[in-house]
Amino acid sequence: MQDKRANWIENDKNPTQDNLIVDRIKDQLEEKMQASAMDINVTCKDGYVHLSGIVDVLAEKIKSEDISRSIDGVRKIENKITIAMDSNITDKHMEKEVFNKLRKNEDYDGVSSKVHDGVANMIGSTHTLKEAKDACKLATKTRGIKDVVNNIKVESYGKYDDSTINNRISDALTTTDLSYMDIEHIVRDGRVTLTGYVNNRREVELAKELAMGVEGIKKVINKLRIRRDNQKQI
């Protein structure tokens, strides 16, 4: 991606690596979060990024960190962004809104939440890790929710042997444009480890998502790496 601020100069000096990291993060926040990025502040020292400011919902706080982590040169992130609070929104209001979101998708029929002091405790059951993760993601989009705790049980644990799970992962990978021949996966006791090479960070996450969608998996360990000639892609 071409740097929008590549020629940026402060006090007649060329930008430092930290300056460039901040600029790249701000560019991506503006592009991917638009108006939601306006109240997010970014600083960086020696590759350590500090995020502050305020956003409307937890999902935006999480997204800002994910975007920052995708930038080349970032070593660590401290996310001090706060969630906008409305005294009129109670735990019961939040609980009801999360419930309504969940009921719009039959995959989450077995999931519910209990909210206390703005923290949503997600309980119940799903068929896959991905469904549990996505149910929690719905809760992060609810106004007033400060944090989400995943206590959802996955019903398919132990129902499939490792060989069957491994074959299902292979089938899932072949349904995409991923270079699946360069991805290796080993399953032991329902835990899958992904290794090998892909083209960019998006493909790293996509491969993980596909594995999480396979029934019987209890954990995904993602050790995929980006091909060296593609490491600067965002």
C-alpha positions as CSV (number, residue, x, y, z in Angstrom):
1,M,0.0,0.0,0.0
2,Q,1.3,3.4,-0.9
3,D,1.9,5.7,2.1
4,K,-0.4,8.6,2.0
5,R,1.9,10.7,4.1
6,A,5.3,9.4,2.8
7,N,6.6,13.0,2.3
8,W,5.3,14.2,5.7
9,I,7.9,16.5,7.4
10,E,7.9,17.9,10.9
11,N,10.1,20.8,11.9
12,D,12.0,20.5,8.6
13,K,13.2,17.0,9.6
14,N,12.5,13.7,7.9
15,P,10.0,11.5,9.7
16,T,11.2,8.9,12.1
17,Q,10.1,5.3,12.0
18,D,7.7,6.0,14.8
19,N,6.3,9.0,12.9
20,L,5.6,6.7,9.9
21,I,4.0,4.0,12.0
22,V,1.6,6.6,13.5
23,D,0.8,7.9,10.0
24,R,0.1,4.5,8.6
25,I,-2.1,3.6,11.6
26,K,-4.0,6.8,11.2
27,D,-4.5,6.3,7.5
28,Q,-5.9,2.8,8.1
29,L,-8.1,3.9,11.0
30,E,-9.6,6.7,8.8
31,E,-10.0,4.3,5.8
32,K,-11.5,1.4,7.7
33,M,-13.4,3.1,10.5
34,Q,-14.2,6.5,8.9
35,A,-16.0,8.8,11.4
36,S,-15.4,6.4,14.3
37,A,-11.6,7.2,14.0
38,M,-12.0,10.9,14.6
39,D,-11.7,10.6,18.4
40,I,-8.9,8.1,18.5
41,N,-5.4,9.3,19.4
42,V,-2.2,7.5,18.3
43,T,1.3,7.8,19.6
44,C,4.3,5.6,19.1
45,K,7.8,5.3,20.7
46,D,10.3,2.7,19.6
47,G,7.5,0.7,18.0
48,Y,5.3,0.7,21.1
49,V,1.9,2.1,20.2
50,H,-0.4,3.9,22.6
51,L,-4.1,4.2,21.7
52,S,-6.4,6.6,23.6
53,G,-9.6,8.5,23.0
54,I,-13.2,7.4,23.0
55,V,-15.4,5.3,20.8
56,D,-19.1,4.4,20.8
57,V,-18.9,0.6,21.2
58,L,-16.4,-2.1,22.3
59,A,-16.2,-3.5,18.7
60,E,-14.6,-0.2,17.6
61,K,-12.0,-0.4,20.4
62,I,-11.1,-3.9,19.3
63,K,-11.0,-3.0,15.6
64,S,-8.7,-0.1,16.2
65,E,-6.2,-2.4,18.0
66,D,-6.5,-5.0,15.2
67,I,-5.8,-2.4,12.6
68,S,-2.8,-1.1,14.5
69,R,-1.4,-4.5,15.0
70,S,-1.4,-5.1,11.2
71,I,1.0,-2.2,10.6
72,D,4.6,-3.2,9.9
73,G,7.0,-2.1,12.7
74,V,4.5,-2.2,15.5
75,R,6.0,-4.2,18.5
76,K,3.4,-3.8,21.1
77,I,0.1,-2.0,21.7
78,E,-1.4,-0.4,24.8
79,N,-5.1,0.2,24.2
80,K,-6.4,2.8,26.6
81,I,-9.4,3.8,24.4
82,T,-12.6,4.2,26.5
83,I,-16.2,3.3,25.6
84,A,-18.7,6.1,25.6
85,M,-21.2,5.6,28.4
86,D,-24.8,6.7,28.7
87,S,-26.3,6.7,32.2
88,N,-29.7,5.9,30.7
89,I,-28.4,2.5,29.5
90,T,-28.6,-0.1,32.3
91,D,-27.3,-3.7,32.4
92,K,-30.8,-4.9,31.7
93,H,-31.0,-2.7,28.6
94,M,-27.7,-4.1,27.4
95,E,-28.7,-7.7,28.2
96,K,-31.9,-7.3,26.2
97,E,-30.1,-5.8,23.2
98,V,-27.6,-8.6,23.1
99,F,-30.4,-11.1,23.3
100,N,-32.2,-9.5,20.4
101,K,-29.1,-9.5,18.3
102,L,-28.5,-13.2,19.1
103,R,-32.0,-14.2,18.2
104,K,-31.6,-12.9,14.6
105,N,-29.4,-15.9,13.8
106,E,-30.4,-19.5,14.5
107,D,-26.8,-20.4,15.0
108,Y,-26.9,-18.6,18.3
109,D,-30.2,-20.1,19.6
110,G,-28.3,-21.8,22.4
111,V,-26.5,-18.7,23.5
112,S,-27.5,-16.0,26.0
113,S,-25.8,-13.4,28.1
114,K,-25.7,-12.0,31.6
115,V,-24.6,-8.4,31.9
116,H,-23.1,-7.0,35.1
117,D,-21.6,-3.5,35.4
118,G,-21.3,-3.4,31.6
119,V,-19.5,-6.7,31.3
120,A,-21.3,-9.3,29.2
121,N,-20.9,-12.9,30.3
122,M,-21.7,-15.1,27.3
123,I,-23.1,-18.5,28.2
124,G,-24.8,-21.4,26.5
125,S,-23.6,-23.5,23.6
126,T,-22.7,-23.5,19.9
127,H,-21.5,-26.2,17.4
128,T,-18.2,-24.5,16.6
129,L,-15.5,-22.2,17.9
130,K,-16.3,-19.7,15.2
131,E,-20.0,-19.5,16.2
132,A,-19.0,-18.9,19.8
133,K,-16.5,-16.1,18.7
134,D,-19.1,-14.5,16.4
135,A,-21.7,-14.5,19.1
136,C,-19.3,-12.7,21.4
137,K,-18.6,-10.2,18.6
138,L,-22.3,-9.4,18.4
139,A,-22.1,-8.4,22.0
140,T,-19.2,-6.0,21.4
141,K,-21.4,-4.0,19.1
142,T,-23.9,-3.2,21.8
143,R,-23.7,0.3,23.4
144,G,-22.5,0.3,27.0
145,I,-20.8,-3.0,26.9
146,K,-17.2,-2.5,28.3
147,D,-16.0,-6.1,28.0
148,V,-17.1,-9.6,26.9
149,V,-16.3,-12.8,28.6
150,N,-16.6,-16.0,26.6
151,N,-18.0,-18.9,28.6
152,I,-19.8,-20.5,25.7
153,K,-19.5,-24.3,25.5
154,V,-18.9,-26.0,22.1
155,E,-21.1,-29.1,21.9
156,S,-19.0,-30.8,19.2
157,Y,-15.9,-31.3,21.4
158,G,-15.0,-35.0,21.6
159,K,-17.6,-36.1,19.0
160,Y,-15.0,-36.4,16.1
161,D,-11.6,-38.1,16.0
162,D,-8.5,-36.1,15.0
163,S,-8.3,-37.8,11.6
164,T,-11.9,-36.7,10.7
165,I,-11.3,-33.2,11.9
166,N,-8.1,-33.0,9.9
167,N,-9.9,-34.1,6.7
168,R,-12.6,-31.5,7.4
169,I,-10.0,-28.7,7.7
170,S,-8.5,-29.8,4.3
171,D,-12.0,-29.6,2.8
172,A,-12.6,-26.2,4.3
173,L,-9.3,-24.8,3.0
174,T,-10.0,-26.0,-0.6
175,T,-13.2,-23.9,-0.8
176,T,-11.2,-20.6,-0.8
177,D,-8.5,-19.0,-3.0
178,L,-5.9,-19.6,-0.3
179,S,-2.7,-21.4,-1.3
180,Y,-3.8,-24.3,0.8
181,M,-1.1,-26.6,-0.6
182,D,1.4,-24.4,1.5
183,I,-0.7,-24.7,4.7
184,E,-0.1,-27.7,7.0
185,H,-2.4,-28.6,9.8
186,I,-1.9,-31.2,12.6
187,V,-4.7,-32.1,15.0
188,R,-4.1,-33.6,18.4
189,D,-7.0,-34.1,20.9
190,G,-9.1,-31.5,19.0
191,R,-6.4,-28.9,19.0
192,V,-5.2,-27.9,15.5
193,T,-1.9,-26.2,14.7
194,L,-1.6,-24.3,11.4
195,T,1.9,-23.9,9.9
196,G,3.3,-22.9,6.5
197,Y,3.1,-19.8,4.4
198,V,0.4,-17.4,3.1
199,N,0.5,-14.2,1.2
200,N,-0.7,-11.6,3.7
201,R,-2.2,-11.1,7.2
202,R,-5.8,-11.3,5.8
203,E,-5.0,-14.9,4.7
204,V,-3.5,-15.7,8.1
205,E,-6.8,-14.7,9.7
206,L,-8.9,-16.4,7.0
207,A,-7.2,-19.7,7.5
208,K,-7.8,-19.5,11.3
209,E,-11.4,-18.6,10.8
210,L,-11.9,-21.6,8.5
211,A,-10.4,-23.9,11.0
212,M,-12.5,-22.5,13.8
213,G,-15.6,-23.3,11.7
214,V,-14.9,-27.0,11.7
215,E,-16.9,-29.0,14.3
216,G,-14.9,-30.9,16.9
217,I,-12.1,-28.3,17.2
218,K,-11.5,-27.0,20.8
219,K,-8.5,-24.7,20.0
220,V,-6.7,-23.2,17.0
221,I,-2.9,-22.5,17.3
222,N,-2.0,-20.3,14.3
223,K,1.7,-20.4,13.4
224,L,1.2,-19.4,9.7
225,R,3.8,-17.0,8.4
226,I,3.7,-14.4,5.6
227,R,6.0,-15.1,2.6
228,R,9.1,-12.9,2.9
229,D,8.5,-11.0,-0.3
230,N,5.0,-10.2,0.9
231,Q,5.7,-9.2,4.5
232,K,5.2,-5.5,4.0
233,Q,1.6,-6.0,2.7
234,I,-1.2,-4.7,4.9
